[in-house]
Structures are given as C-alpha cells and as structure tokens.
Amino acid sequence: MALPAVILAAFDPGGVPNTVTSINIIDLVDLIFSILWPITVAFFIIMFVLAAYLFATARDPEKIKQARNAVIWGIVGVFVALIAFSIVFIIRNLLPGV
C-alpha cells in the first residue's frame, strides 16, 4: 500500500510552467499590435483586390462610381490605420521614461 507514496516521492515535476515574471503595459501594447497589424494589412489587401475586381467587372457608370468609391475609402482606411497605429509610438517617444 505504500508503493504509490514511494514512487511519487521520487517524482520531481519541475517548476511551474508558463509563468510570467513581469509584464508591463508597453509589452502588452506591443503584443496586441503585433497581432493586429498583420490582420489589418491582410484586410486592406483583400479590400483592394475586391475594389480591383469591381473595376474589372464594371460596365456602366454607376458600377464604375461604386468601384472608385471603394478605392477612395480603402485609401482613407489605410491612412486612418497608419495614424491609429502611430499614435501609440508617438506618445511613447514624447513621454520621458516610458
């Protein structure tokens, strides 16, 4: 009956797995941006491919206007995303000690 206790006494499981010693807000923001940036770029690529498809299949002026609006709003979206992703880095460089 004591055999399980003897066997478990010799078992060393090691340290606690997946421990985070310290995480700060800057590392967390960098992690979130490293996940969101590729998703954002992929979204814009898909959006511009869709706009190109709309241009290729447009036959009347209304469809051409719709495709042109898709490109314009795509460009506006790229600039807004670039500004949004840049704000954090600008603030980080302006604040001392961060």
Contacts in CASP RR format, 6 or more apart in sequence:
PFRMAT RR
TARGET T0000
AUTHOR 0000-0000-0000
METHOD contacts of the structure
MODEL  1
MALPAVILAAFDPGGVPNTVTSINIIDLVDLIFSILWPITVAFFIIMFVL
AAYLFATARDPEKIKQARNAVIWGIVGVFVALIAFSIVFIIRNLLPGV
26 92 0 8 1.000
26 98 0 8 1.000
29 88 0 8 1.000
33 85 0 8 1.000
33 88 0 8 1.000
37 85 0 8 1.000
40 81 0 8 1.000
40 85 0 8 1.000
44 74 0 8 1.000
44 77 0 8 1.000
44 78 0 8 1.000
44 81 0 8 1.000
47 70 0 8 1.000
47 74 0 8 1.000
48 71 0 8 1.000
48 74 0 8 1.000
50 70 0 8 1.000
51 67 0 8 1.000
51 70 0 8 1.000
51 71 0 8 1.000
51 74 0 8 1.000
54 63 0 8 1.000
54 66 0 8 1.000
54 67 0 8 1.000
54 70 0 8 1.000
55 64 0 8 1.000
55 67 0 8 1.000
55 68 0 8 1.000
55 71 0 8 1.000
57 63 0 8 1.000
58 64 0 8 1.000
58 66 0 8 1.000
58 67 0 8 1.000
92 98 0 8 1.000
END
